Amino acid sequence: MKWQLTLFVFSCFLAALIPLGEQKSDSPKNFEFPGWPTHLFNEKLTQEPLHPLEASLAKKIPGLMARFRLGNKSVLILWLTEPTRLLHPREHCLRAAGYEVKLTGGWTDQDGHRWGTLQAQGLGKKLRVLERTHDSNGNSYPDPSSWYWSALWGKTTGPWWHISLDETIANHGHH
């Protein structure tokens, strides 16, 4: 009988979470897009076309997406108006593309913002990756999951900026 009660309580808990699942809002958020940033880490960003998979994702997210070049670094920036599970950790994309991924903790930039970091190796190169999501109130999240849950529980409000930076730290020829 005790296990049945435990199962019932757990089922009720799961049922209570159903309304928290991802749903498109009936009334879209009316945020005015402020334009893409022109600099990152005091370096000029140069806009580039999205890759085909990114362009496909850009049509689905609640917001906008753009790709930039920052010296030898590739930067993907999302401007989001609603919490979305379509934003997932960069490590998932890299693993799906065939990279071996090693989480390397985090990094704090000169402005005190915490970034999630990882190294990825595969497809003939080694990458260092930084990512962070932040709002206009100074809240910053080093990974998409912590941002998503904070947004869902109302601890942060949009719109939000998500920045993912890939830096090639070594190229290896295919043998």
SULTASUL-V650005 format. One record per run of one state. SS is the DSSP state (@ for helix, = for strand, . for the rest). FROM is the first residue (numbers start at 1). TO is the last residue. If there is no record, write none. Layout:
{{SS	FROM	TO} {SS	FROM	TO}}
//
This chain:
{{.	1	1} {@	2	20} {.	21	38} {=	39	40} {.	41	42} {=	43	44} {.	45	45} {=	46	48} {.	49	51} {@	52	58} {.	59	62} {=	63	70} {.	71	72} {=	73	80} {.	81	89} {@	90	96} {.	97	99} {=	100	108} {.	109	113} {=	114	122} {.	123	124} {=	125	135} {.	136	139} {=	140	141} {.	142	143} {@	144	152} {.	153	159} {=	160	171} {.	172	175}}
//
